[in-house]
Amino acid sequence: MRFQTPLIPATLLRRYKRFLADCQLPDGREITAHCANPGSMMGLAQPGTRIWLEPNDDPRKKLQFGWRLVEHCDGHFTGVDTSLPNRALKAALQAGQIAPLRAPNLRAEVPYGQNSRVDFLLSGDGPDTYLEVKSVTLSRQGGLAEFPDSVTARGLKHLHDLAAMAQAGHRAVLFFLVQRTDCTRVGLAADIDPNYAKGMVQALQAGVQVMAYDCAISPQAIDLRHPLPFLQP
């Protein structure tokens, strides 16, 4: 999935109020960019970090730049926009790139559970598949991606909703999309949110399936790449 507008490099000055980031452009100008990430962004928001911004000329938007990538000193990238995984996965599903998730019909944001909307509902071949997508950006030890990076009551609710679908005879899948190019496996950050880790155990026992993929990331595009092993709690 290519970025709609070519990204430009910048230096992060500070991130604040969760959704705002002050940055310095290569020409020395200081601007404020939108940060589409409600999480803690642990390890990704240190001042001085090299980042990549997507400009926009939409008069309806208050800010002219959106923060999309972090570039690490070793040449790896992390995608920080939590809306991108759904878009990238939708493109992959429509192209039939993920064999276990191929289905004739694909719908997004379908009501289910307790006042929730599932990211994708796949239907047409066998039981309906309820598919929730989670963006993973945290890595505290080499090669291991972890979720979540902060306490997530919403994520726990999704686990309960998926478990209810599985118990009702549907297929329920939690899809971890790792927006990092330096990780080879995925696990849970149980120390950050022990309730989520407990909820995951219960969801797995109820029949919820977990899938994980990493991404190929560059300032030009983000695309699904390879399946990764999930380390069950």
C-alpha positions as CSV (number, residue, x, y, z in Angstrom):
1,M,0.0,0.0,0.0
2,R,1.7,3.1,-1.2
3,F,1.5,6.4,0.7
4,Q,-0.8,8.9,-1.1
5,T,1.7,11.6,-0.9
6,P,5.5,11.2,-0.9
7,L,6.9,11.3,2.7
8,I,9.5,13.8,3.8
9,P,12.1,13.4,6.6
10,A,12.0,15.4,9.7
11,T,13.4,15.5,13.3
12,L,11.0,14.9,16.2
13,L,11.1,17.7,18.8
14,R,8.4,16.4,21.1
15,R,5.2,14.4,21.2
16,Y,2.4,15.7,23.4
17,K,-1.4,15.4,24.0
18,R,-1.0,11.9,22.4
19,F,-2.0,13.2,18.9
20,L,0.4,16.1,18.4
21,A,4.1,16.2,17.5
22,D,6.3,19.2,17.0
23,C,8.9,18.5,14.3
24,Q,11.7,20.2,12.5
25,L,11.8,20.0,8.7
26,P,15.1,19.8,6.7
27,D,14.8,23.5,5.8
28,G,14.7,24.4,9.5
29,R,11.0,25.2,9.8
30,E,9.2,23.9,12.9
31,I,5.8,22.5,12.3
32,T,3.1,20.5,14.2
33,A,2.1,17.1,12.8
34,H,-0.8,14.9,13.6
35,C,0.1,11.7,15.4
36,A,-2.5,9.0,14.6
37,N,-1.5,6.8,17.6
38,P,-3.4,6.8,20.9
39,G,-0.9,4.4,22.6
40,S,2.2,5.2,24.7
41,M,4.6,4.8,21.7
42,M,7.1,3.5,24.1
43,G,10.6,3.7,22.6
44,L,9.5,5.6,19.6
45,A,9.0,9.2,20.6
46,Q,12.3,10.4,21.9
47,P,13.3,14.0,20.9
48,G,15.8,13.9,18.1
49,T,14.4,10.8,16.4
50,R,14.4,10.8,12.6
51,I,10.9,10.5,11.4
52,W,8.9,10.6,8.2
53,L,5.9,12.9,7.6
54,E,3.1,12.8,5.0
55,P,2.1,16.2,3.8
56,N,-1.5,17.0,2.9
57,D,-3.2,20.0,1.3
58,D,-6.7,19.1,2.5
59,P,-8.3,22.3,3.7
60,R,-10.6,20.3,6.0
61,K,-7.6,19.2,8.1
62,K,-6.2,21.5,10.7
63,L,-2.6,20.1,10.4
64,Q,-0.7,19.9,7.1
65,F,1.4,16.9,8.1
66,G,0.8,13.4,9.4
67,W,3.5,11.4,11.3
68,R,3.8,8.0,9.5
69,L,7.2,6.4,10.3
70,V,10.1,6.2,12.7
71,E,13.5,5.5,11.1
72,H,15.9,3.7,13.5
73,C,19.6,4.2,13.6
74,D,20.2,0.7,12.2
75,G,18.1,1.4,9.1
76,H,14.9,-0.3,10.3
77,F,11.5,1.4,10.2
78,T,8.5,1.4,12.5
79,G,5.1,2.6,11.3
80,V,3.3,4.7,13.9
81,D,-0.1,5.4,12.3
82,T,-2.5,2.9,13.8
83,S,-5.0,3.4,10.9
84,L,-2.6,2.0,8.4
85,P,-2.8,-1.7,9.4
86,N,-6.5,-2.0,8.6
87,R,-5.9,-0.4,5.2
88,A,-2.9,-2.6,4.4
89,L,-4.7,-5.7,5.6
90,K,-7.8,-4.9,3.6
91,A,-5.7,-4.5,0.4
92,A,-4.1,-7.9,1.1
93,L,-7.5,-9.6,1.8
94,Q,-9.0,-8.2,-1.4
95,A,-6.0,-9.5,-3.3
96,G,-6.3,-12.9,-1.7
97,Q,-2.7,-12.8,-0.4
98,I,-3.5,-14.5,2.9
99,A,-4.6,-18.0,2.2
100,P,-6.2,-18.8,5.6
101,L,-8.3,-15.7,5.3
102,R,-9.6,-16.0,1.7
103,A,-13.3,-15.6,1.4
104,P,-15.8,-14.4,-1.3
105,N,-17.3,-11.6,0.8
106,L,-15.5,-9.0,2.8
107,R,-17.2,-6.3,4.9
108,A,-15.6,-3.8,7.2
109,E,-16.9,-2.2,10.5
110,V,-19.8,-4.7,11.0
111,P,-21.7,-4.4,14.3
112,Y,-21.2,-7.4,16.7
113,G,-20.6,-8.3,20.3
114,Q,-21.4,-5.8,23.0
115,N,-21.8,-2.5,21.1
116,S,-18.6,-3.2,19.1
117,R,-17.8,-3.2,15.4
118,V,-15.5,-5.9,14.1
119,D,-12.8,-4.7,11.8
120,F,-13.6,-7.3,9.0
121,L,-16.3,-9.9,8.5
122,L,-15.4,-12.6,6.0
123,S,-18.2,-14.8,4.7
124,G,-19.3,-17.1,1.9
125,D,-17.2,-20.2,2.6
126,G,-18.1,-22.1,5.8
127,P,-18.6,-20.2,9.1
128,D,-18.3,-16.5,9.2
129,T,-14.9,-15.2,10.2
130,Y,-14.8,-12.2,12.7
131,L,-11.4,-10.6,12.2
132,E,-10.0,-8.0,14.6
133,V,-6.7,-6.2,13.7
134,K,-4.2,-4.8,16.2
135,S,-1.2,-2.6,15.3
136,V,2.0,-3.7,17.1
137,T,4.9,-1.2,17.5
138,L,6.5,-2.1,20.8
139,S,9.8,-3.9,20.9
140,R,11.9,-4.0,24.1
141,Q,14.2,-6.9,23.3
142,G,15.8,-7.9,20.1
143,G,13.4,-9.4,17.5
144,L,10.4,-9.6,19.9
145,A,7.3,-7.4,19.1
146,E,4.9,-7.0,22.0
147,F,1.3,-5.9,22.5
148,P,0.0,-3.8,24.0
149,D,2.3,-0.8,24.7
150,S,-0.2,0.6,27.3
151,V,-3.3,-0.6,29.2
152,T,-6.0,-1.3,26.7
153,A,-9.6,-1.7,28.0
154,R,-10.8,-1.5,24.4
155,G,-8.5,-4.3,23.4
156,L,-9.7,-6.5,26.3
157,K,-13.3,-5.9,25.3
158,H,-12.4,-7.0,21.7
159,L,-11.0,-10.3,23.2
160,H,-14.3,-10.9,25.0
161,D,-16.3,-10.2,21.9
162,L,-14.2,-12.5,19.8
163,A,-14.4,-15.2,22.4
164,A,-18.2,-14.9,22.4
165,M,-18.2,-15.3,18.6
166,A,-16.0,-18.4,18.8
167,Q,-18.3,-20.0,21.4
168,A,-21.3,-19.3,19.2
169,G,-19.8,-21.4,16.4
170,H,-18.2,-18.7,14.3
171,R,-14.5,-18.4,13.4
172,A,-12.8,-15.6,15.4
173,V,-9.4,-14.3,14.5
174,L,-7.2,-11.7,16.2
175,F,-4.6,-10.4,13.7
176,F,-1.4,-8.8,15.0
177,L,0.1,-6.6,12.3
178,V,3.6,-5.8,13.3
179,Q,4.6,-2.4,12.0
180,R,8.3,-3.0,12.5
181,T,10.9,-4.4,10.2
182,D,13.2,-5.6,13.0
183,C,11.0,-8.3,14.6
184,T,10.7,-12.0,14.0
185,R,8.1,-13.0,16.6
186,V,5.2,-11.6,18.6
187,G,4.3,-11.9,22.3
188,L,2.2,-10.2,25.0
189,A,3.5,-7.4,27.2
190,A,1.9,-9.0,30.3
191,D,3.8,-6.6,32.6
192,I,2.2,-3.6,31.0
193,D,-1.4,-5.0,30.9
194,P,-1.8,-8.2,32.9
195,N,-5.6,-8.1,32.4
196,Y,-5.1,-8.3,28.7
197,A,-2.8,-11.2,29.0
198,K,-5.4,-13.0,31.2
199,G,-8.0,-12.2,28.7
200,M,-5.9,-13.6,25.9
201,V,-5.6,-17.0,27.8
202,Q,-9.4,-17.1,28.1
203,A,-9.9,-16.1,24.5
204,L,-7.6,-18.9,23.3
205,Q,-9.4,-21.4,25.5
206,A,-12.7,-20.2,23.9
207,G,-11.4,-20.9,20.4
208,V,-10.1,-17.6,19.2
209,Q,-7.3,-17.9,16.7
210,V,-4.3,-15.6,16.6
211,M,-2.3,-14.7,13.4
212,A,0.6,-12.3,13.1
213,Y,2.3,-10.8,10.1
214,D,5.1,-8.3,9.7
215,C,5.4,-5.6,7.1
216,A,7.8,-4.3,4.5
217,I,8.1,-0.6,5.4
218,S,9.8,2.2,3.5
219,P,9.1,5.9,3.0
220,Q,7.3,4.8,-0.2
221,A,4.9,2.1,1.1
222,I,3.8,-0.3,3.8
223,D,2.9,-3.9,2.7
224,L,2.2,-7.1,4.5
225,R,5.2,-9.5,4.3
226,H,5.6,-12.7,6.3
227,P,3.7,-14.6,9.0
228,L,5.4,-14.5,12.4
229,P,5.1,-16.9,15.3
230,F,2.9,-15.9,18.2
231,L,4.3,-16.8,21.7
232,Q,1.2,-17.9,23.6
233,P,1.0,-16.8,27.2
